[in-house]
Amino acid sequence: MKPRLFAHIASLEARARFSYRVDFWINALFGFGVEMFLAWSLWKAIFEASGSAKIGGRDFDGMLFYYLTVVLVGRFTRGHNNEGMISGDIYEGGLNRYLVFPLDYRWVKYAQVIGALAPVFVQVLLFAVIAIPLFGFHQLAGTSLVSVVMAVPAVAIASLLFYLTMFPLQAFAFWADNVWSLMVMHRFVSQVLGGFMLPLSVFPGWSRGILDVLPFRFYYDFPARVLIGEIGFADWGMGMAMALTWCGVMWCVGTVVWRRGLTQYAGVGI
């Protein structure tokens, strides 16, 4: 797909997303407030029950700041209400119109994913302006211009990897009427093993080698730690190479599932 066409599709999706103002503010205020309140309540109870000043190498304020960073990064990774858009096209017959276009369906949908990130970007800026002063600017001590520059491609790869992993799961709609359970399972597993619900530093030492190889940490933990300055340049390069490798693997898996699924597609819809 030509970059100009990709940008045009993304622009159309961004304008469509901005038209849903009520949904925008509900996600921006209520959703973020609930996530941070739950994090504060959970970790407050854990620190009080353990009696430790630090858990997983972080004190209470550091743990909350890590979770704040993971929440903001996670909004870029997961996008905005994109789960089910591919399976919906298959199940409802909306895929028909894309099959006659001289375009790769996967790139069309990824352009829409990128366009849907426009309101997410505004939300993240709003969250950061409000939340960072509350947590204290001293938490930004490890963050520098270099770490921010390194975090940009890390977050971009996280979003791409998430999309490429979700694609074959949603493509199972060629064979099943409802694949929502697969997406829920993927969301739960990735949030637990990717550092969203719990920092990976609190996991047992024997499991860290496994978690470092799995793709889930590149959704949340890796870009968040890059942003707050906990990952050096050498480890960043190795992490980016591994994340790109996983992108290639998931692209191949998606290609196989997609081609086989098309042979089963009748184009009827509901």
BALOBA-1460 file (C-alpha; in Angstrom, 3 decimals):
// residues 270
<rec num="1" residu="m" x="0.000" y="0.000" z="0.000"/>
<rec num="2" residu="k" x="1.276" y="3.464" z="-0.882"/>
<rec num="3" residu="p" x="2.077" y="5.695" z="2.113"/>
<rec num="4" residu="r" x="-0.281" y="8.402" z="0.848"/>
<rec num="5" residu="l" x="-3.231" y="6.000" z="0.726"/>
<rec num="6" residu="f" x="-2.304" y="4.563" z="4.114"/>
<rec num="7" residu="a" x="-2.273" y="8.075" z="5.593"/>
<rec num="8" residu="h" x="-5.629" y="8.882" z="3.955"/>
<rec num="9" residu="i" x="-7.316" y="5.810" z="5.457"/>
<rec num="10" residu="a" x="-5.812" y="6.612" z="8.859"/>
<rec num="11" residu="s" x="-7.050" y="10.203" z="8.588"/>
<rec num="12" residu="l" x="-10.599" y="9.105" z="7.783"/>
<rec num="13" residu="e" x="-10.614" y="6.771" z="10.792"/>
<rec num="14" residu="a" x="-9.228" y="9.484" z="13.083"/>
<rec num="15" residu="r" x="-11.962" y="11.920" z="12.087"/>
<rec num="16" residu="a" x="-14.602" y="9.249" z="12.596"/>
<rec num="17" residu="r" x="-13.283" y="8.445" z="16.085"/>
<rec num="18" residu="f" x="-13.233" y="12.090" z="17.140"/>
<rec num="19" residu="s" x="-16.920" y="12.360" z="16.288"/>
<rec num="20" residu="y" x="-17.819" y="10.156" z="19.283"/>
<rec num="21" residu="r" x="-17.241" y="12.835" z="21.952"/>
<rec num="22" residu="v" x="-19.137" y="11.159" z="24.785"/>
<rec num="23" residu="d" x="-17.198" y="7.916" z="24.346"/>
<rec num="24" residu="f" x="-13.971" y="9.934" z="24.223"/>
<rec num="25" residu="w" x="-14.550" y="11.615" z="27.587"/>
<rec num="26" residu="i" x="-15.821" y="8.467" z="29.265"/>
<rec num="27" residu="n" x="-12.618" y="6.661" z="28.280"/>
<rec num="28" residu="a" x="-10.499" y="9.688" z="29.132"/>
<rec num="29" residu="l" x="-11.846" y="10.346" z="32.614"/>
<rec num="30" residu="f" x="-13.794" y="7.416" z="34.004"/>
<rec num="31" residu="g" x="-11.666" y="4.600" z="32.576"/>
<rec num="32" residu="f" x="-8.336" y="6.108" z="33.583"/>
<rec num="33" residu="g" x="-9.605" y="7.112" z="37.024"/>
<rec num="34" residu="v" x="-10.870" y="3.609" z="37.772"/>
<rec num="35" residu="e" x="-7.612" y="1.962" z="36.625"/>
<rec num="36" residu="m" x="-5.451" y="4.209" z="38.805"/>
<rec num="37" residu="f" x="-7.761" y="3.927" z="41.823"/>
<rec num="38" residu="l" x="-7.635" y="0.132" z="41.628"/>
<rec num="39" residu="a" x="-3.842" y="0.231" z="41.322"/>
<rec num="40" residu="w" x="-3.521" y="2.545" z="44.333"/>
<rec num="41" residu="s" x="-5.876" y="0.411" z="46.451"/>
<rec num="42" residu="l" x="-4.230" y="-2.881" z="45.483"/>
<rec num="43" residu="w" x="-0.631" y="-1.836" z="46.031"/>
<rec num="44" residu="k" x="-1.455" y="0.092" z="49.205"/>
<rec num="45" residu="a" x="-2.870" y="-3.121" z="50.675"/>
<rec num="46" residu="i" x="0.065" y="-5.216" z="49.412"/>
<rec num="47" residu="f" x="2.716" y="-2.916" z="50.862"/>
<rec num="48" residu="e" x="0.906" y="-2.674" z="54.202"/>
<rec num="49" residu="a" x="0.423" y="-6.441" z="54.431"/>
<rec num="50" residu="s" x="4.027" y="-7.240" z="53.480"/>
<rec num="51" residu="g" x="5.577" y="-4.604" z="55.715"/>
<rec num="52" residu="s" x="8.316" y="-4.118" z="53.109"/>
<rec num="53" residu="a" x="9.546" y="-0.748" z="51.930"/>
<rec num="54" residu="k" x="10.182" y="-2.124" z="48.444"/>
<rec num="55" residu="i" x="8.609" y="-4.872" z="46.345"/>
<rec num="56" residu="g" x="10.219" y="-5.973" z="43.119"/>
<rec num="57" residu="g" x="12.813" y="-3.219" z="43.518"/>
<rec num="58" residu="r" x="10.228" y="-0.411" z="43.753"/>
<rec num="59" residu="d" x="8.766" y="1.534" z="46.646"/>
<rec num="60" residu="f" x="5.075" y="2.440" z="46.776"/>
<rec num="61" residu="d" x="5.416" y="5.686" z="44.804"/>
<rec num="62" residu="g" x="7.667" y="4.012" z="42.245"/>
<rec num="63" residu="m" x="5.201" y="1.159" z="41.817"/>
<rec num="64" residu="l" x="2.340" y="3.560" z="41.164"/>
<rec num="65" residu="f" x="4.433" y="5.532" z="38.678"/>
<rec num="66" residu="y" x="5.347" y="2.328" z="36.871"/>
<rec num="67" residu="y" x="1.683" y="1.398" z="36.685"/>
<rec num="68" residu="l" x="0.808" y="4.895" z="35.434"/>
<rec num="69" residu="t" x="3.385" y="4.507" z="32.661"/>
<rec num="70" residu="v" x="2.140" y="1.028" z="31.762"/>
<rec num="71" residu="v" x="-1.464" y="2.262" z="31.580"/>
<rec num="72" residu="l" x="-0.506" y="5.108" z="29.242"/>
<rec num="73" residu="v" x="1.637" y="2.837" z="27.053"/>
<rec num="74" residu="g" x="-1.099" y="0.186" z="27.059"/>
<rec num="75" residu="r" x="-3.574" y="2.598" z="25.533"/>
<rec num="76" residu="f" x="-1.311" y="2.963" z="22.524"/>
<rec num="77" residu="t" x="-0.671" y="-0.770" z="22.374"/>
<rec num="78" residu="r" x="-4.301" y="-1.895" z="22.479"/>
<rec num="79" residu="g" x="-5.678" y="1.000" z="20.471"/>
<rec num="80" residu="h" x="-9.244" y="2.152" z="20.905"/>
<rec num="81" residu="n" x="-12.076" y="-0.366" z="20.620"/>
<rec num="82" residu="n" x="-10.393" y="-2.256" z="17.761"/>
<rec num="83" residu="e" x="-10.995" y="-5.752" z="19.074"/>
<rec num="84" residu="g" x="-13.492" y="-7.536" z="16.900"/>
<rec num="85" residu="m" x="-13.273" y="-5.333" z="13.820"/>
<rec num="86" residu="i" x="-11.738" y="-8.087" z="11.670"/>
<rec num="87" residu="s" x="-13.896" y="-10.915" z="12.999"/>
<rec num="88" residu="g" x="-16.903" y="-8.621" z="12.580"/>
<rec num="89" residu="d" x="-16.115" y="-8.107" z="8.883"/>
<rec num="90" residu="i" x="-15.882" y="-11.866" z="8.403"/>
<rec num="91" residu="y" x="-18.973" y="-12.774" z="10.389"/>
<rec num="92" residu="e" x="-21.211" y="-10.003" z="9.020"/>
<rec num="93" residu="g" x="-20.035" y="-10.260" z="5.420"/>
<rec num="94" residu="g" x="-18.394" y="-6.831" z="5.405"/>
<rec num="95" residu="l" x="-15.215" y="-8.455" z="4.116"/>
<rec num="96" residu="n" x="-16.803" y="-8.728" z="0.672"/>
<rec num="97" residu="r" x="-16.072" y="-5.149" z="-0.343"/>
<rec num="98" residu="y" x="-12.425" y="-5.415" z="0.660"/>
<rec num="99" residu="l" x="-11.816" y="-8.509" z="-1.460"/>
<rec num="100" residu="v" x="-12.481" y="-6.574" z="-4.658"/>
<rec num="101" residu="f" x="-10.056" y="-3.793" z="-3.713"/>
<rec num="102" residu="p" x="-6.480" y="-4.008" z="-5.090"/>
<rec num="103" residu="l" x="-5.205" y="-3.634" z="-1.538"/>
<rec num="104" residu="d" x="-3.933" y="-5.900" z="1.206"/>
<rec num="105" residu="y" x="-6.741" y="-6.174" z="3.747"/>
<rec num="106" residu="r" x="-4.290" y="-6.338" z="6.640"/>
<rec num="107" residu="w" x="-2.732" y="-2.986" z="5.777"/>
<rec num="108" residu="v" x="-6.141" y="-1.364" z="5.366"/>
<rec num="109" residu="k" x="-7.136" y="-2.494" z="8.853"/>
<rec num="110" residu="y" x="-3.791" y="-1.479" z="10.323"/>
<rec num="111" residu="a" x="-4.232" y="1.991" z="8.832"/>
<rec num="112" residu="q" x="-7.571" y="2.161" z="10.632"/>
<rec num="113" residu="v" x="-5.864" y="1.061" z="13.852"/>
<rec num="114" residu="i" x="-3.336" y="3.889" z="13.482"/>
<rec num="115" residu="g" x="-6.117" y="6.379" z="12.788"/>
<rec num="116" residu="a" x="-7.974" y="5.228" z="15.880"/>
<rec num="117" residu="l" x="-4.930" y="6.167" z="17.969"/>
<rec num="118" residu="a" x="-5.511" y="9.888" z="17.372"/>
<rec num="119" residu="p" x="-7.996" y="10.308" z="20.252"/>
<rec num="120" residu="v" x="-5.819" y="7.988" z="22.346"/>
<rec num="121" residu="f" x="-2.887" y="10.374" z="21.859"/>
<rec num="122" residu="v" x="-4.979" y="13.280" z="23.138"/>
<rec num="123" residu="q" x="-6.142" y="11.197" z="26.104"/>
<rec num="124" residu="v" x="-2.590" y="10.194" z="27.030"/>
<rec num="125" residu="l" x="-1.427" y="13.830" z="26.963"/>
<rec num="126" residu="l" x="-4.370" y="14.758" z="29.188"/>
<rec num="127" residu="f" x="-3.597" y="11.927" z="31.620"/>
<rec num="128" residu="a" x="0.085" y="12.844" z="31.781"/>
<rec num="129" residu="v" x="-0.603" y="16.524" z="32.481"/>
<rec num="130" residu="i" x="-2.977" y="15.613" z="35.307"/>
<rec num="131" residu="a" x="-1.279" y="12.560" z="36.820"/>
<rec num="132" residu="i" x="2.459" y="13.281" z="36.728"/>
<rec num="133" residu="p" x="2.271" y="16.299" z="39.100"/>
<rec num="134" residu="l" x="0.192" y="14.180" z="41.500"/>
<rec num="135" residu="f" x="2.847" y="11.463" z="41.616"/>
<rec num="136" residu="g" x="5.689" y="13.965" z="41.877"/>
<rec num="137" residu="f" x="8.113" y="15.169" z="39.244"/>
<rec num="138" residu="h" x="10.956" y="13.386" z="41.065"/>
<rec num="139" residu="q" x="9.646" y="10.151" z="39.540"/>
<rec num="140" residu="l" x="10.826" y="11.459" z="36.165"/>
<rec num="141" residu="a" x="14.467" y="11.385" z="37.297"/>
<rec num="142" residu="g" x="15.301" y="8.426" z="35.044"/>
<rec num="143" residu="t" x="13.443" y="9.818" z="32.042"/>
<rec num="144" residu="s" x="15.522" y="11.750" z="29.529"/>
<rec num="145" residu="l" x="15.274" y="12.900" z="25.951"/>
<rec num="146" residu="v" x="17.179" y="9.768" z="24.909"/>
<rec num="147" residu="s" x="14.766" y="7.446" z="26.726"/>
<rec num="148" residu="v" x="11.786" y="9.253" z="25.180"/>
<rec num="149" residu="v" x="13.282" y="8.919" z="21.692"/>
<rec num="150" residu="m" x="13.976" y="5.225" z="22.327"/>
<rec num="151" residu="a" x="10.439" y="4.715" z="23.646"/>
<rec num="152" residu="v" x="8.744" y="6.008" z="20.484"/>
<rec num="153" residu="p" x="9.746" y="3.065" z="18.231"/>
<rec num="154" residu="a" x="9.265" y="0.668" z="21.165"/>
<rec num="155" residu="v" x="5.644" y="1.792" z="21.546"/>
<rec num="156" residu="a" x="5.126" y="1.696" z="17.762"/>
<rec num="157" residu="i" x="6.416" y="-1.889" z="17.582"/>
<rec num="158" residu="a" x="4.237" y="-2.811" z="20.583"/>
<rec num="159" residu="s" x="1.146" y="-1.569" z="18.734"/>
<rec num="160" residu="l" x="2.136" y="-3.417" z="15.548"/>
<rec num="161" residu="l" x="2.888" y="-6.657" z="17.412"/>
<rec num="162" residu="f" x="-0.418" y="-6.491" z="19.266"/>
<rec num="163" residu="y" x="-2.275" y="-6.046" z="15.976"/>
<rec num="164" residu="l" x="-0.396" y="-8.850" z="14.223"/>
<rec num="165" residu="t" x="-1.079" y="-11.196" z="17.144"/>
<rec num="166" residu="m" x="-4.768" y="-10.327" z="17.235"/>
<rec num="167" residu="f" x="-5.150" y="-10.770" z="13.470"/>
<rec num="168" residu="p" x="-4.954" y="-14.601" z="13.288"/>
<rec num="169" residu="l" x="-7.091" y="-14.889" z="16.436"/>
<rec num="170" residu="q" x="-9.823" y="-12.801" z="14.833"/>
<rec num="171" residu="a" x="-9.375" y="-14.628" z="11.518"/>
<rec num="172" residu="f" x="-10.620" y="-17.781" z="13.239"/>
<rec num="173" residu="a" x="-14.032" y="-16.237" z="12.577"/>
<rec num="174" residu="f" x="-13.793" y="-18.018" z="9.226"/>
<rec num="175" residu="w" x="-14.508" y="-21.233" z="11.122"/>
<rec num="176" residu="a" x="-16.284" y="-20.045" z="14.305"/>
<rec num="177" residu="d" x="-19.268" y="-17.752" z="14.748"/>
<rec num="178" residu="n" x="-17.788" y="-16.093" z="17.822"/>
<rec num="179" residu="v" x="-14.095" y="-15.648" z="18.598"/>
<rec num="180" residu="w" x="-14.569" y="-13.205" z="21.464"/>
<rec num="181" residu="s" x="-13.388" y="-15.820" z="23.967"/>
<rec num="182" residu="l" x="-10.023" y="-16.014" z="22.154"/>
<rec num="183" residu="m" x="-9.581" y="-12.261" z="22.363"/>
<rec num="184" residu="v" x="-10.520" y="-12.194" z="26.061"/>
<rec num="185" residu="m" x="-8.045" y="-15.003" z="26.732"/>
<rec num="186" residu="h" x="-5.317" y="-13.156" z="24.833"/>
<rec num="187" residu="r" x="-6.030" y="-9.939" z="26.729"/>
<rec num="188" residu="f" x="-5.882" y="-11.670" z="30.115"/>
<rec num="189" residu="v" x="-2.735" y="-13.687" z="29.384"/>
<rec num="190" residu="s" x="-0.911" y="-10.730" z="27.846"/>
<rec num="191" residu="q" x="-1.752" y="-8.411" z="30.736"/>
<rec num="192" residu="v" x="-0.585" y="-10.935" z="33.334"/>
<rec num="193" residu="l" x="2.589" y="-12.042" z="31.523"/>
<rec num="194" residu="g" x="3.297" y="-8.685" z="29.888"/>
<rec num="195" residu="g" x="3.698" y="-6.624" z="33.044"/>
<rec num="196" residu="f" x="0.374" y="-4.780" z="32.959"/>
<rec num="197" residu="m" x="-1.292" y="-6.300" z="36.022"/>
<rec num="198" residu="l" x="1.958" y="-7.055" z="37.853"/>
<rec num="199" residu="p" x="5.501" y="-5.812" z="37.162"/>
<rec num="200" residu="l" x="7.628" y="-8.624" z="35.818"/>
<rec num="201" residu="s" x="10.159" y="-7.914" z="38.564"/>
<rec num="202" residu="v" x="7.828" y="-9.492" z="41.155"/>
<rec num="203" residu="f" x="7.705" y="-12.831" z="39.316"/>
<rec num="204" residu="p" x="9.961" y="-15.679" z="40.532"/>
<rec num="205" residu="g" x="13.488" y="-15.616" z="39.190"/>
<rec num="206" residu="w" x="13.122" y="-18.948" z="37.382"/>
<rec num="207" residu="s" x="10.251" y="-17.546" z="35.287"/>
<rec num="208" residu="r" x="12.010" y="-14.413" z="34.079"/>
<rec num="209" residu="g" x="13.879" y="-16.217" z="31.316"/>
<rec num="210" residu="i" x="10.591" y="-17.514" z="29.930"/>
<rec num="211" residu="l" x="8.818" y="-14.160" z="30.241"/>
<rec num="212" residu="d" x="11.671" y="-12.374" z="28.475"/>
<rec num="213" residu="v" x="11.306" y="-14.652" z="25.442"/>
<rec num="214" residu="l" x="7.504" y="-14.438" z="25.148"/>
<rec num="215" residu="p" x="6.093" y="-11.566" z="23.069"/>
<rec num="216" residu="f" x="3.800" y="-10.199" z="25.772"/>
<rec num="217" residu="r" x="6.380" y="-8.121" z="27.618"/>
<rec num="218" residu="f" x="6.855" y="-6.030" z="24.472"/>
<rec num="219" residu="y" x="3.235" y="-4.850" z="24.792"/>
<rec num="220" residu="y" x="3.620" y="-3.131" z="28.153"/>
<rec num="221" residu="d" x="6.691" y="-3.771" z="30.322"/>
<rec num="222" residu="f" x="9.404" y="-3.183" z="27.735"/>
<rec num="223" residu="p" x="8.220" y="0.163" z="26.287"/>
<rec num="224" residu="a" x="7.221" y="1.433" z="29.754"/>
<rec num="225" residu="r" x="10.639" y="0.666" z="31.230"/>
<rec num="226" residu="v" x="12.346" y="2.198" z="28.213"/>
<rec num="227" residu="l" x="10.347" y="5.385" z="28.733"/>
<rec num="228" residu="i" x="11.201" y="5.715" z="32.429"/>
<rec num="229" residu="g" x="14.881" y="5.054" z="31.737"/>
<rec num="230" residu="e" x="15.296" y="1.571" z="33.205"/>
<rec num="231" residu="i" x="16.599" y="-0.031" z="29.983"/>
<rec num="232" residu="g" x="19.923" y="0.902" z="28.424"/>
<rec num="233" residu="f" x="20.714" y="1.216" z="24.746"/>
<rec num="234" residu="a" x="22.196" y="-2.281" z="24.357"/>
<rec num="235" residu="d" x="19.225" y="-4.003" z="26.005"/>
<rec num="236" residu="w" x="16.881" y="-1.756" z="24.014"/>
<rec num="237" residu="g" x="18.488" y="-2.894" z="20.756"/>
<rec num="238" residu="m" x="18.202" y="-6.556" z="21.715"/>
<rec num="239" residu="g" x="14.591" y="-6.069" z="22.803"/>
<rec num="240" residu="m" x="13.658" y="-4.295" z="19.588"/>
<rec num="241" residu="a" x="15.253" y="-7.070" z="17.519"/>
<rec num="242" residu="m" x="13.298" y="-9.705" z="19.436"/>
<rec num="243" residu="a" x="10.040" y="-7.742" z="19.123"/>
<rec num="244" residu="l" x="10.530" y="-7.372" z="15.360"/>
<rec num="245" residu="t" x="11.226" y="-11.093" z="15.136"/>
<rec num="246" residu="w" x="7.919" y="-11.787" z="16.847"/>
<rec num="247" residu="c" x="6.229" y="-9.401" z="14.387"/>
<rec num="248" residu="g" x="7.633" y="-11.472" z="11.528"/>
<rec num="249" residu="v" x="6.473" y="-14.710" z="13.147"/>
<rec num="250" residu="m" x="2.943" y="-13.407" z="13.702"/>
<rec num="251" residu="w" x="2.796" y="-12.021" z="10.158"/>
<rec num="252" residu="c" x="3.574" y="-15.502" z="8.812"/>
<rec num="253" residu="v" x="1.012" y="-17.114" z="11.119"/>
<rec num="254" residu="g" x="-1.576" y="-14.554" z="10.067"/>
<rec num="255" residu="t" x="-0.822" y="-15.185" z="6.390"/>
<rec num="256" residu="v" x="-1.363" y="-18.937" z="6.751"/>
<rec num="257" residu="v" x="-4.601" y="-18.560" z="8.719"/>
<rec num="258" residu="w" x="-5.895" y="-15.860" z="6.353"/>
<rec num="259" residu="r" x="-5.251" y="-17.815" z="3.156"/>
<rec num="260" residu="r" x="-6.817" y="-20.986" z="4.501"/>
<rec num="261" residu="g" x="-9.737" y="-19.041" z="5.902"/>
<rec num="262" residu="l" x="-10.498" y="-17.416" z="2.569"/>
<rec num="263" residu="t" x="-11.019" y="-20.855" z="1.065"/>
<rec num="264" residu="q" x="-13.851" y="-21.351" z="3.614"/>
<rec num="265" residu="y" x="-15.386" y="-17.873" z="3.229"/>
<rec num="266" residu="a" x="-18.823" y="-17.811" z="1.618"/>
<rec num="267" residu="g" x="-19.427" y="-14.063" z="1.886"/>
<rec num="268" residu="v" x="-22.976" y="-14.454" z="3.174"/>
<rec num="269" residu="g" x="-22.839" y="-12.686" z="6.532"/>
<rec num="270" residu="i" x="-25.628" y="-12.564" z="9.084"/>
